[in-house]
């Protein structure tokens, strides 16, 4: 293997490791992912057989273009000017990262591949757990020992202190870890199973202590989908049992989790998003621009909680209000194609992906996870890993 490929592969692994280290700890680590992956992307861009990428990837690319167009046509009301265009990079990178990561894993010897995957999984598990420890300790004492700063929260908000972002990423994390436990015979060469069980148990407690209903519900609804293809009866029974347990947990937690004021604010955001879509149905108000328009829309249409602004707290309504019918339809098609592609496969990644996508869909009913940095990094990273194709690179061009 030539020196250039060696450097490319090293940078690709560094990009993957920065994701594993950063998803629960630091946006700086996550930014390193983009820095490390730039050269591998550029190197493989002309060596990628784009005919071999899936329909979901084409939808994601088209969606990114529509998001850009929504910004361009809404400059008359754009609070951030053209800057949201730069944030559409996540959708494009998720597709063009497929080739370098695919090639990297293809070229590894089996023994080295096992060690590399083990390193990534360990980094992912340990950093997520450290974030939970810091969040719970800060919640109980008012001091975050890892950030060495005071915190003022009655909920586990992880390391960064952003409870909703942390909670939804933790729900995604727990869905994946639960799947690794279900398929432990396939992954036991990568990770110590006792350690995996301990990580799962602690982070389940950490998830409950976020008291974030949407995130907890996403986890609960997703788990039965591990049984959907193989045993429909277990699928239904597991779903029923988990929903009963969740209902009892909600009742026990009481006011910690049932927040009427929050419900009113969220419903007001949904109504404002629908009003915004009706005003500008083609391209919406522009990608990431609904947030600045939500209060004016509430005042204009007499919607309650007019003091409260922000994103739509719903992926689908956010897409409608910000990017219009075209952005919304492509967003829906991307998810549908992704689900269908995973359902047709029977490898471990596909088995993990289906419940993850379900969790993403459910969590997106109460939070705009598809436009927020930490959540978006997680979702797009998982998407890329589900699309790996060892034949996507034209090796004759290398």
N, C-alpha and C positions, 0 to 999 in steps of 0.2 A: 504494500500500500504506500503511495507516494506521500511526501511530507505535507502537501496541501490538504489531502484527504484526512491525514492525521489531525491537522489543526482544525479542520472543519468538524470532525467528529468530537474533538475535545470541546469546542465551543458549543456544539449541540448538547452535549451532556451537561455542560455548565449552565446552559439555558434551562434544561429540565430540572437541575438541582436548585436553581434559583426559584423556580416555581414551588418545589417541594418545601423549601425553607421559608418562602414568603407568603404563601396563601393565608396563613393565620398570624403572621408576625409583622410584616413590613412591606409597604408599597415600594420601598427602595429596592428590596430584593426582587420584587416583581418587575420593576423597571429594568433591572439587570437582565431579566429574561429577554427583553426586546433587544438590548444592547448585544448580548452574546449571540442571538440568533440571526442578526442582520447579515453577517458574512455568509453563513450556511445557506440562508434564503437566496441571496444574490447568486451564489455559486450554482445552486441547483435550479434556479428559475428557468434557465434556457435548456435544462436537461430533464425537465419534468414533462411527462406525457399527460397533458391535461385531459386527454380523452378518457383516461382511466379514473378520474375523480368522479365521485357519486353525484347524483342529482341534488342531494342536500347541500353539497358544497357549491354547486352552481347557484342554488337559491340564496345561500349565504352571501356570495359575491354580489349577486343582483340586489339583494337587500341593502348591502353596504352602499352601493351606488345610488339607490333610491334615498337612503338616509342623507347622503351628500347633496343630492338634488333638492331635498326638502329644506336644507339650510340655504342653498343658493337662491331659491325662489321666495324665501321669507326674510330677506334682509331688511325689509321695511319695519319689521317688528323684532328683529334678532337682538336680544339683550347681550349676547356674547359675540356678535359679529360672525366671522367665519371660523372661530376657534373650535366649535363642535366638530368640524370636519376632521380635525386631527384625531379625535376620539373614535372615529369609525375604523381606525386601524385594527382594532381587535378582531373585527369580522373578517378582514382580508388576511391578517396574519394567521388566523385559525386554519385557513385553507393552504396558504403557501408555505406553512411550516410542516405540512404533511410529508413532503418529499425528503427534506434533510433528516427528520426524525425517523422516517421509514428506513432510509439508507443506513443511518447510524446503527439501528438494531439489527439490520440485515447483515452487517459486516462483522458483528461481534462473535467471537468464539462462544460456544454454549456456557463454559465455565465463567468466562469474564462477564457475559450477559447476565448470568445469575447474580454475580457480585454487584454489578451496576444497578440492577433492579432492586436488589436488597438495600443498597445505599439510598436509593430514592424513596422506597417505602419507609425505611427507618426515619429519614429526615421528615417526611410527611407526618408520620405518627407522632414523633417526639415534639415537633413544633406545634402541632395542633393541641397536644396535651399540655404543653407549657403555657399556651395561651389560655386554656381552661383553668389551669392552676392560678395564673395571675388574675384572671377575671373573677374567680370565686373568692380569692383572698382579698382582692380590692373591694368586692361587694360586701364582705364581712367586716373589713377593718378600715376601709376608706383609703387604703394605700396600695398602689400597684408596685410590687417589689422588682419586677423585671424592667419597668419603665422608670422606677424610682421617682414616682410622682403621686400626688394625692388624686383620688377619684371620688366622685359623689354620685353613686348609683345604687339602687336596690335590686339590680339585676346583673347577672353575669354577662359582662360585655367584652370578654376576651382581653387580649393584650392591648389592642388599639383603642378600646373604649367606645366603639361604634356597635351598639348592641344588635341592631337589625342586620347589618352586614355580617357580623360574626355569627349570629344565630342561624341565618340561612346557609352560610357556608358550612357550619357545623352540622346542619341537617343533611347536606349533600355528603359530607365526610362520613357521617354515621351510616348512611345508605350504602356507601361503598364498603366500609369496614364490615357491615353486616353481611354483605355479599361475599367478602373474602372469607368470613367464617363459614358461611354456607358451603363454599367451594374450597374448604381448607385443604383437601387432598391435592388440589391443583396448585396451591400456592405455598405449601408448607416448606418447600425448598428455598423460598425467598425470605421467610420470616418465622421467628419462634412463635408457635401458636399460643402458648400461655401468655406471652407478652401481648399478643394481639387481643386476647380475651380481656386482659386488664385494661388496655387502652379503650376497648369498646365500652366496658362497664363504666369507667370514669367519665368518658365523654357523653354517655347517655345521661348521666347525672348533670353534667355541665350543660347539656342541651335543655333539660327541664328547667334548670336554674336561670336560663335566659328569659323564661316566662314569655316566650314569643310564640303566640298561638299558630301563626302561619307556618313557621319553621317546624314546630312539633308536628303539626298536621301533615306537612309534606313528608316527613319521615315515616309517620304511621301509615299513610296511604300508599307510599312507595313499596314498603317491604313485601306485602302479599304478591306483588308482581314478579318476585323471584320464582313463584310457583305457577304463573299463568300458563306457560307453554307445556309444562310437564304434568300438572295435576290440578285441574280446575276446582275439584272439591276442596283441596288444601288451600287453594287461592281464596275461595269464598270463606272458609272457616277461619283462616288466619286474619283476613280482613275484619271479620265480625268480632273476633276476640280482641284484636288490637283497638278497634273503635270503642269497645266496651271499657277496656282498660284506660284509654285516653279520656273518655267521658268521666270516669270515676276520678281520674287524676285532676281534670279540670275542676270538678266539684270540690275536691279536697283543697286545691290551691286557692280557690275562691277569688278574692279581690286581687291577689297577686297576678292573676292571669286574665281575669274578666274586667276589662277597663272600658267603661261606657263612654268616657270622653274621647278615648282613642277611636272607638267605633264611629262616633259622629264625625270626627275629623277625616277619617278614611273614606266614609261614605260621601262626604262633601267633595273630596278629591275625585272620586269616581264620577260624580255628577258634573263637576267642572270639566273633566276630561271629555265626557260625552257632549257637553255643550261646545267645547272647543272643536271637536270633530265635526259637529253640525255646521259650525261656522266655516271651517276650512277642510272639507272632506277629501280633497285630492292629495295634497302633500302635507296636511296638518299645519301646525305652527312652526315646524322646523325641528329637527333632531335636537333633543335636550333643551328645547325652548319652552316646553309647556310649563316647567317649574316657575319661570318668571311671569307667565301669563295666568297662573291658576287663581291668584287673588283678584286681579282685574275681572276675570271671567265670573267669579263668584259674586262680586259686587254688581256686575252688569245683569246677571240673571237671578239675583236674590237668593243665592245658594247659602246654606247655613255655614257656620264656622269660617266666615270670611277673613278672619284674622290669621288663618292657618294656610300656609302655602307650601309648595314643594312638588315633587314628582307625583304621578298618579297613584302610587302604591298598588299598581296592577300592570303587569307587562303588556297585556293586550290593549287596555285602555290608553296606556302610555304610547303604544305604537299608533293607535288611531289618532290621538290628539297631536302627537308630535310629527308623525310621518304620513298620516292620511291612509286612505284605503289601499294604496299600492304598497306602502311599507308594511301595513298590517297583513295583507294577503301573502306577501313573501315571507314574513315572519311565521305565519301559520304553515305555509308550505314547507319551509325549512324543517320545522318540528315534525310534521307528518312524514316527510321523506326520511328523516333521521330515524324515527321510530320504526318505519317499515324496513329500512336497511338493517337495523339491529335485529328485528324480529326474524328476518330471513336467515340470519347467521346463528351458529351454535357454539362459538368459541367463548372463552372466559370473558373477554372484553365486552362482547355483545350481551352476555348474561348480566354483567354488571351495569351495562349502559341503559337497559330498558327501565329498571327501577329508578336510576338516576334521572332519566328524562321525565319520568312521572313526577318525581320530587320537584324537578325544575318547573314543570307545568303547574303543580299545586302551589308551590311557594310563590309563583308569579301571580297568583290571584290576590295576594295581599302586599306584595312588595315588587318594586320595579328592579328586579335582580338583573335584567338584561341590559341595563344602562349604568349600573353602579360598578365602580372599578374592581373592588375585591371579589364581588360575586361574578362579575363578567369574566375576570381572569380565570376563575375556577371553571365556569361553564364552557368557555372556549377551549381551555386546556383539555378538558375531558372530551370535548367534541373532536379535537385534533387526534387524540390518542385512539379514538374509536374509528378513525378513518385511515389508519396506517395501512399502507399497501406496498409490499416488498417489490412489486413490479412497476411502480409508478416512475422510477428513474430510468432514463435511457442510458445504460452503462457504457454504450459505445461512444457517448458524447463526453465521458469523463477522461 
